Amino acid sequence: MATTDVSSAAPDLDVSRRADPSGYRVIPAKHPWRVAGTVVAALLIAVSLHSILTNQRWGWGVFAQFFFDPAVLVGLGRTLWLTLLATIVGFFIGGLLAFARVSKSKLLSGLSWAYIWLLRSIPLIVLLLVLNNIGYLYPTVDIGVPFTDILFAQYGTTSVLSVFAVAVIGLSLNQAAFSAEIIRGGILSIDQGQQEAAAALGLSWRRQSLRIILPQAMRAIIPSGFNEIIGLAKATSIVYVLALPELFYTVQVIYKRNLEVIPLLMVATVWYLIIMSLLSIVQFGIERYFAKGATREVQAPLFGRLFGPGRTARAIAAARATPVTQRAPLAAFDRHSHDVGRIDIRRVTKRFGDFKALDGVSLAIEPGEVTAIIGPSGAGKSTLLRTINHLERPDAGFVSIDGEIIAFEQRGELLYELKDPAIRKRRAGIGMVFQNFNLFPHLTAVENIIEAPIAIQGLAHDEAVSLALDLLDRVGLSDKAEAYPRHLSGGQQQRVAIARALALKPKVLLFDEPTSALDPELVGEVLDTIKELAQSGTTMVIVTHEIGFAREVADKIVFMENGRIVEAGAPERVFNSPSHHRTAEFLAKVL
């Protein structure tokens, strides 16, 4: 059989003889159409500027004469004030309307919808004229007790509502209707898991809204919101119907006197261009601020160098500068530091429409016990876990921690449902780690951890940062303190989530399939963390599909199917000799 001389047939395979390509000169690709387009665009710009600057009929001398005219500047000031006040008031009312629209109260939601429908339907010019003539309908403004003859004060409507006040009110009411839908759209864009994570930490509705939901929603709100603000700045010109001398009205008055229409209109145009340019710069800075954690590249906030590092960054630097002894292992973190909870689940039933997710489930979990819940998908495992901290409200039955029912107060043989603040207070003793991590993407690892201790326990900021750094060190992420969730791997995000759950020193820890959203190679690092934590003596309930892990770490195995507990017992008995045939069939498929 003939042979082939490899060296002569393929000399290029001898890489060692090749020249070093690092010194090669790079020839950029040519884009002739791109060059042609650029030349045409530049030519059009040059022709336009030449035409505008050399045509005497534009009246640039008159433009220069009136650009800084005192009357024009006063009108400009009124335009800016109208824009600023209507923006603040309009977006404040719009925010309230947006939260009312997503409220569970049908009355609040209905009233908000009706307001938005009405104000978006009425032309702005009509609204302004109606408000300007409101004195005809209501000659006086009465302050007293409604539906009685008790009167504290009475004022004439026309004396209370100046033309400027009418303009601000009209623009604000109109702006509120449109901004409400923009803000509502931003709120709806936030994943439901963010609200659940905030609720699981026990954060108040107000703190959830201001610290978790709105900062994330701002990325969706800002572009459309600034479009509205820019539109509002231009819409202030419509108040000329009230004879209010803002910028456009002032320009009109001047050119009606001297008949220099085009130069005076250019005065208004250039001032509007300046206003819009400044608003665009502000928009860029705000967008960059709220883009924290949303991009792969870490971007410094606009003008950030002028203000220096933030409070959290300074606290981290101070904590790291302080000499510390070797950290204790994670297993020692919770031992003897707090009470350990006993969980009692009594006849819990939960329906989603016609589907019964839980069917009279009862289970007792002893203090310090590690319980693993296994079973096929749709068995009700996660639903049962979420009823423990009342993220899901049971239709029947209840859950108690150390004899204290999470959502009810017992008085004799009656159970009175608690309000949200009381539920949040009790929920703070139950830490939860979610399947999809549910870290707050706009907060760094440290900021995710310190949020609840500061809000719930009133911990001082620097003390909370020190606690967070300690926890991150214990889960092996001391170098990721200032990283945003997007810059962490899935396993690292889950370990930060575990540290966040531990920050409140909970009586009970819940894990909802903590490894199911991870790549196989990342599962081990999270399971190792949970294994170490299982030695701390904390009561833990783990919903998992990792059967080998459940066998190794759990004190009790619970097998569920069709919303019921089929079997529960020690791992040795359940895995080696299950008493129910469905448990045996399930284990035969997964082991």
C-alpha positions in Angstrom: 0.0 0.0 0.0 1.4 3.5 -0.9 2.2 5.9 1.8 2.1 9.7 1.8 4.8 12.0 3.0 2.9 14.1 5.6 5.7 16.7 5.8 5.7 17.3 2.1 1.9 17.0 1.6 1.0 19.4 4.4 3.9 21.6 5.3 1.6 24.1 7.0 1.1 21.6 9.9 4.5 22.5 11.2 3.4 25.3 13.4 6.9 25.9 14.8 8.1 27.1 11.3 5.4 29.7 10.9 6.1 33.4 11.4 4.8 35.1 14.5 1.4 36.7 13.5 1.5 39.1 16.4 3.5 41.6 14.3 1.3 41.4 11.3 -0.3 44.7 10.1 -4.1 44.6 10.2 -5.9 45.9 7.1 -9.4 47.1 8.1 -12.4 46.0 6.0 -13.6 48.6 3.6 -17.2 49.9 3.7 -17.7 52.1 0.6 -21.4 52.5 1.1 -20.9 53.6 4.6 -18.4 56.2 3.4 -20.7 57.4 0.7 -23.6 57.7 3.2 -21.4 59.8 5.5 -20.3 62.1 2.7 -24.0 62.6 1.6 -25.0 63.4 5.2 -22.2 65.8 5.7 -23.1 67.5 2.4 -26.7 67.9 3.4 -25.8 69.4 6.8 -23.4 71.8 5.1 -26.0 72.9 2.5 -28.6 73.4 5.2 -26.4 75.4 7.5 -25.2 77.6 4.6 -28.8 78.3 3.5 -29.9 79.2 7.0 -26.9 81.3 8.0 -26.7 83.3 4.7 -30.4 83.9 4.1 -31.0 87.4 5.5 -34.7 86.8 5.8 -34.1 84.6 8.9 -33.3 87.9 10.6 -30.4 86.7 12.8 -29.8 90.3 13.9 -33.3 90.5 15.3 -32.8 87.0 16.8 -29.7 88.2 18.7 -31.5 91.3 19.9 -34.4 89.4 21.5 -32.7 86.1 22.6 -31.8 87.5 26.0 -34.6 90.1 26.1 -35.9 90.4 29.8 -39.5 89.6 28.7 -38.3 86.5 26.9 -36.3 85.4 29.9 -39.2 85.9 32.3 -41.4 83.8 29.9 -38.7 81.2 29.8 -38.6 81.1 33.6 -42.4 80.5 33.7 -42.0 77.7 31.2 -39.3 76.0 33.3 -41.4 76.4 36.5 -44.5 75.0 34.9 -42.5 72.1 33.5 -40.8 71.4 36.9 -43.9 71.7 39.1 -46.2 69.8 36.7 -43.6 67.0 36.4 -43.2 66.6 40.2 -46.9 66.8 41.0 -48.0 64.8 37.9 -45.6 61.9 38.4 -46.3 61.8 42.2 -50.0 61.5 41.5 -49.3 59.2 38.7 -47.3 56.9 41.0 -50.2 56.8 43.4 -52.6 56.0 40.6 -50.2 53.3 39.3 -50.0 51.5 42.6 -53.8 51.8 43.0 -54.2 50.2 39.6 -52.2 47.1 40.7 -53.8 47.1 44.1 -55.9 44.1 45.3 -58.7 46.6 46.2 -61.2 46.7 43.4 -62.5 50.1 44.6 -59.0 51.6 44.4 -58.2 49.9 41.1 -61.5 51.0 39.7 -61.1 54.6 40.8 -57.6 54.8 39.3 -58.8 53.3 36.0 -61.7 55.8 35.8 -59.4 58.8 36.5 -56.9 57.6 33.8 -59.7 57.0 31.3 -61.3 60.4 31.9 -58.2 62.6 31.9 -56.7 60.8 28.9 -60.0 61.5 27.0 -60.2 65.2 27.7 -58.1 67.4 25.5 -55.6 69.5 27.6 -56.9 72.8 26.2 -60.4 71.9 27.3 -59.2 70.9 30.7 -57.4 74.2 31.1 -60.4 76.3 30.0 -62.7 74.4 32.4 -60.4 74.9 35.3 -60.0 78.6 34.4 -63.8 78.9 34.6 -64.3 76.7 37.7 -65.4 79.8 39.6 -68.6 79.8 37.7 -69.5 76.3 39.0 -68.1 76.8 42.5 -67.9 80.5 43.4 -66.3 79.8 46.8 -63.9 77.3 48.3 -65.4 76.1 51.6 -63.4 74.4 54.4 -65.5 72.6 56.9 -67.1 69.2 57.8 -68.6 67.5 54.7 -72.4 66.9 54.7 -72.9 69.4 57.6 -73.4 73.1 58.0 -70.1 73.4 60.0 -67.8 75.9 58.2 -64.3 76.8 59.3 -63.3 79.1 56.4 -64.5 80.4 53.0 -62.6 81.9 50.2 -63.5 83.2 46.7 -62.5 80.7 44.0 -61.0 83.3 41.7 -58.9 84.7 44.5 -57.5 81.2 45.4 -56.8 80.0 41.9 -54.5 82.3 40.0 -53.9 81.8 36.3 -50.5 80.2 37.1 -52.1 77.9 39.7 -54.7 76.8 37.1 -51.9 76.1 34.6 -50.0 74.0 37.1 -53.1 72.1 38.2 -54.3 71.4 34.7 -50.9 70.3 33.4 -50.3 68.1 36.5 -53.7 66.4 36.3 -53.2 65.7 32.6 -49.7 64.5 33.2 -50.7 62.2 36.0 -53.0 60.2 33.8 -50.3 59.4 31.3 -47.5 58.9 33.8 -49.6 56.5 35.8 -49.7 54.0 32.9 -46.0 54.5 32.3 -45.2 53.7 35.9 -47.7 50.8 36.0 -46.0 49.3 32.9 -42.6 49.5 34.7 -44.1 47.8 37.8 -45.6 45.0 35.7 -42.2 44.4 34.0 -40.7 43.3 37.3 -40.6 39.5 37.9 -43.0 38.3 40.5 -40.1 36.5 42.3 -38.7 39.9 43.3 -41.9 40.8 45.3 -41.9 37.3 46.8 -38.3 37.6 47.9 -38.9 41.0 49.4 -42.0 39.6 51.2 -40.1 36.6 52.4 -37.6 38.9 54.1 -40.4 40.6 55.9 -39.9 44.0 54.2 -42.8 46.4 54.5 -45.0 47.3 51.5 -43.5 50.8 51.4 -39.9 49.5 51.5 -40.6 46.9 48.9 -42.0 49.6 46.6 -39.3 52.2 47.2 -36.2 49.9 47.5 -37.0 46.9 45.4 -39.7 47.4 42.8 -39.4 51.0 41.7 -35.6 51.1 41.3 -35.9 48.1 38.9 -39.0 49.5 37.2 -37.2 52.8 36.6 -35.3 51.2 33.7 -38.6 50.7 31.9 -40.1 53.9 33.2 -37.3 56.4 32.4 -37.3 56.4 28.5 -41.1 56.8 28.2 -41.2 59.0 31.3 -38.7 61.5 29.8 -40.6 61.5 26.6 -43.6 62.7 28.6 -41.6 65.3 30.4 -40.2 66.6 27.1 -43.7 66.6 25.7 -44.9 68.5 28.8 -42.2 71.2 28.4 -43.5 71.8 24.9 -47.1 71.5 25.9 -46.7 74.4 28.3 -47.1 76.6 25.2 -50.7 75.7 25.2 -51.3 77.8 28.4 -51.4 80.8 26.0 -55.2 80.2 26.1 -55.1 81.5 29.7 -53.1 84.6 28.6 -50.2 83.4 30.8 -47.0 84.9 29.5 -44.8 81.9 29.3 -42.1 81.6 26.6 -44.3 81.0 23.5 -47.0 83.6 24.6 -44.3 86.2 25.2 -42.7 85.6 21.8 -46.2 85.9 20.2 -46.8 89.3 22.0 -43.4 90.6 20.7 -43.8 89.5 17.0 -47.4 90.9 16.9 -45.9 94.3 17.8 -42.8 94.3 15.5 -44.0 91.8 12.8 -40.7 89.9 13.0 -42.4 86.5 13.1 -39.6 84.2 12.0 -36.8 85.6 14.1 -39.0 85.6 17.2 -40.1 82.0 16.5 -36.5 81.0 16.2 -35.8 82.6 19.6 -38.5 80.3 21.1 -37.2 77.3 19.1 -33.6 77.6 20.2 -34.6 78.0 23.9 -36.8 74.9 23.5 -33.8 73.1 22.0 -31.7 74.1 25.0 -34.3 72.8 27.4 -34.7 69.5 25.6 -30.9 69.1 25.4 -30.6 69.6 29.2 -33.4 67.1 29.8 -31.7 64.6 27.6 -28.5 64.9 29.6 -30.4 64.4 32.8 -32.1 61.4 31.3 -28.8 59.9 30.3 -27.4 60.3 33.8 -30.5 58.8 35.5 -30.6 55.9 33.1 -27.0 55.2 33.8 -27.7 55.3 37.6 -30.6 52.8 37.4 -28.6 50.5 35.0 -26.7 49.2 38.0 -26.4 45.5 37.8 -28.3 45.3 34.5 -25.3 45.1 32.1 -22.3 42.8 32.0 -20.0 45.8 32.2 -19.8 47.7 35.5 -20.5 51.3 34.6 -19.7 54.1 37.0 -22.6 56.5 37.6 -22.4 59.8 35.7 -20.5 62.4 37.7 -19.7 59.6 40.2 -16.2 60.8 40.6 -17.5 64.1 42.0 -19.3 62.4 44.9 -16.8 59.6 45.7 -17.6 56.1 46.9 -21.0 55.5 48.4 -21.7 54.7 52.1 -21.8 51.0 51.6 -18.5 51.0 49.7 -16.8 53.1 52.5 -18.2 50.7 55.1 -16.8 47.7 53.2 -13.4 49.3 52.9 -13.4 50.1 56.6 -14.4 46.6 57.6 -11.7 45.1 55.4 -9.1 47.4 56.8 -9.8 46.1 60.3 -7.7 43.0 61.3 -9.9 40.0 61.9 -9.2 36.5 63.2 -10.0 33.5 61.1 -13.7 33.2 60.4 -15.7 30.4 61.9 -17.2 27.8 59.6 -20.8 28.3 58.3 -21.9 25.3 60.5 -21.1 27.3 63.6 -22.9 30.5 62.5 -26.3 29.8 63.9 -25.5 27.4 66.7 -26.8 28.8 70.1 -27.3 32.2 68.5 -31.1 32.1 68.4 -34.2 29.9 69.0 -34.7 26.9 66.8 -38.2 26.6 65.5 -40.7 23.7 65.5 -43.0 23.6 62.5 -46.6 22.3 62.8 -48.6 22.0 59.6 -52.3 21.2 60.3 -54.7 20.0 57.6 -53.5 22.6 55.1 -55.5 22.7 51.8 -54.8 25.0 48.9 -56.6 25.3 45.6 -55.7 27.1 42.4 -59.1 27.3 40.6 -60.3 23.7 40.2 -56.9 22.2 40.9 -56.2 21.1 44.5 -52.5 21.6 45.1 -52.6 20.6 48.7 -55.2 18.3 50.2 -55.4 18.3 54.0 -51.6 18.1 54.6 -50.4 17.6 58.2 -46.8 17.4 59.2 -44.7 18.0 62.3 -41.0 19.0 62.0 -39.0 19.0 65.2 -36.6 21.8 66.3 -33.2 21.4 64.5 -34.6 18.7 62.2 -33.6 18.7 58.5 -36.6 17.6 56.4 -36.3 16.8 52.7 -39.5 16.8 50.6 -39.3 14.7 47.5 -41.8 13.6 44.9 -42.8 14.0 41.2 -43.4 17.4 39.6 -46.8 18.9 40.5 -47.0 17.0 43.8 -47.4 20.2 45.8 -44.0 20.3 47.3 -43.2 23.9 46.6 -46.7 25.0 47.4 -46.4 23.3 50.8 -43.1 25.1 51.4 -44.6 28.5 50.5 -47.5 28.0 52.9 -45.0 27.7 55.8 -44.1 31.4 55.5 -47.5 32.4 54.1 -46.4 33.3 50.6 -49.3 31.1 49.7 -52.4 31.6 51.8 -54.0 28.3 52.7 -57.7 27.9 51.9 -58.0 25.7 55.0 -55.8 24.7 57.9 -52.8 26.6 59.3 -49.1 26.5 59.9 -47.4 27.4 63.2 -43.8 28.0 64.3 -43.2 27.3 67.9 -47.0 27.3 68.5 -47.4 30.8 66.9 -49.6 30.7 63.8 -48.1 32.7 61.0 -51.1 34.5 59.7 -53.6 34.2 62.6 -54.0 35.1 66.2 -55.8 32.5 68.4 -58.3 33.7 70.9 -60.0 30.8 72.5 -61.4 28.6 69.7 -61.4 31.4 67.2 -58.6 32.4 64.7 -58.4 36.1 63.8 -56.5 36.8 60.5 -53.6 39.2 61.1 -52.9 42.3 59.0 -49.8 42.5 56.7 -47.5 44.2 59.2 -48.0 41.5 61.9 -47.6 38.7 59.3 -44.3 40.3 58.1 -43.0 40.5 61.6 -43.6 36.7 62.1 -42.3 35.9 58.7 -39.0 37.5 59.5 -38.1 34.4 61.5 -38.4 32.2 58.5 -35.6 32.4 56.0 -36.2 31.3 52.4 -33.9 30.4 49.5 -35.7 30.4 46.1 -35.2 28.1 43.1 -34.3 31.1 40.8 -32.3 32.9 43.5 -34.5 36.0 43.3 -31.6 38.3 44.3 -32.3 42.0 43.8 -30.4 42.7 40.5 -29.9 46.4 41.2 -28.2 45.7 44.5 -24.7 44.3 45.1 -24.1 41.1 47.1 -23.6 43.1 50.3 -26.6 45.3 49.6 -28.8 42.3 49.1 -27.8 40.9 52.5 -28.0 44.2 54.5 -31.5 45.2 53.3 -33.5 43.1 55.7 -31.3 43.5 58.9 -31.5 47.3 58.5 -35.2 47.4 57.7 -36.5 44.7 60.1 -34.0 44.6 63.0 -32.9 48.2 62.9 -29.3 47.3 62.6 -26.9 50.1 62.1 -25.6 50.3 58.5 -21.9 49.7 59.2 -22.8 46.8 61.6 -25.0 45.3 58.9 -22.2 45.6 56.4 -19.8 43.8 58.8 -22.4 41.0 59.2 -22.8 40.7 55.5 -19.1 40.4 54.9 -18.9 37.8 57.6 -21.6 35.8 55.9 -20.1 36.1 52.4 -16.8 34.9 53.8 -18.5 31.9 55.3 -20.1 30.9 52.0 -16.8 31.4 50.2 -17.6 34.7 48.5 -15.6 37.3 50.4 -14.2 38.7 47.2 -17.6 39.2 45.6 -19.0 41.7 48.1 -19.4 44.5 45.6 -20.4 42.4 42.6 -23.9 42.6 41.2 -25.9 39.3 40.7 -25.5 39.5 36.9 -21.7 39.3 37.4 -21.9 36.1 39.5 -22.4 32.5 38.4 -25.5 30.7 39.3 -23.9 28.8 42.1 -22.4 32.1 43.5 -25.9 33.8 43.3 -27.4 30.9 45.2 -24.8 31.1 47.9 -25.4 34.9 48.2 -29.1 34.0 48.5 -28.3 31.6 51.4 -26.3 34.3 53.1 -29.2 36.8 52.7 -31.6 34.3 54.3 -29.2 33.8 57.2 -28.7 37.5 57.9 -31.9 37.7 60.0 -30.8 34.6 62.1 -34.1 32.8 61.3 -35.7 30.0 63.4 -36.5 28.1 60.2 -34.8 27.9 56.8 -36.7 26.9 53.7 -35.1 25.8 50.4 -37.2 25.6 47.3 -35.3 23.3 44.9 -32.1 25.3 45.4 -30.2 23.5 42.7 -32.7 23.0 39.9 -31.8 26.2 38.1 -28.1 25.5 38.2 -25.8 23.8 35.6 -24.7 20.4 36.8 -21.1 21.5 37.5 -22.4 24.3 39.9 -24.7 22.0 41.9 -22.0 20.7 44.1 -20.9 24.1 45.5 -24.4 24.9 46.6 -25.1 21.4 48.1 -21.8 21.6 50.0 -22.9 24.9 51.5 -26.3 23.5 52.5 -24.6 20.4 54.0 -22.4 22.5 56.1 -25.4 24.6 57.2 -27.3 21.5 58.1 -24.8 20.9 60.9 -25.7 24.3 62.5 -28.8 22.9 64.3 -31.2 25.2 62.4 -34.6 23.7 61.4 -34.5 23.2 57.7 -37.1 22.1 55.1 -35.7 21.4 51.6 -37.7 20.7 48.5 -35.3 18.8 46.2 -34.9 16.4 43.3 -31.3 15.6 44.4 -32.2 12.2 46.0 -28.5 11.4 46.9 -28.2 14.7 48.7 -31.5 14.2 50.5 -30.3 10.8 51.7 -27.1 12.2 53.0 -28.3 15.4 54.7 -31.9 14.9 55.9 -33.1 13.6 59.2 -36.6 13.0 57.7 -37.8 12.2 54.2 -41.3 13.3 53.1 -42.7 11.8 49.8 -45.6 13.8 48.3 -47.9 13.1 45.4 -51.2 14.7 44.2 -51.1 17.3 47.0 -50.8 14.7 49.8 -48.1 13.2 52.0 -47.8 9.6 50.9 -45.0 8.6 53.3 -42.7 10.2 55.8 -39.8 8.7 57.9 -36.1 8.4 58.4 -34.0 8.2 55.2 -32.8 4.7 55.9 -36.3 3.3 56.1 -37.9 5.4 53.3 -35.1 4.7 50.8 -34.3 1.1 51.8 -37.8 -0.3 52.6 -40.6 2.2 51.7 -44.0 1.2 53.0 -46.0 2.6 50.2 -45.9 1.3 46.6 -45.9 4.8 45.1 -42.8 5.7 47.1 -41.1 2.5 45.9 -42.1 3.2 42.2 -40.8 6.8 42.4 -37.5 5.8 44.0 -37.0 3.0 41.5 -37.1 5.6 38.7 -34.8 8.1 40.2 -32.2 6.1 42.1 
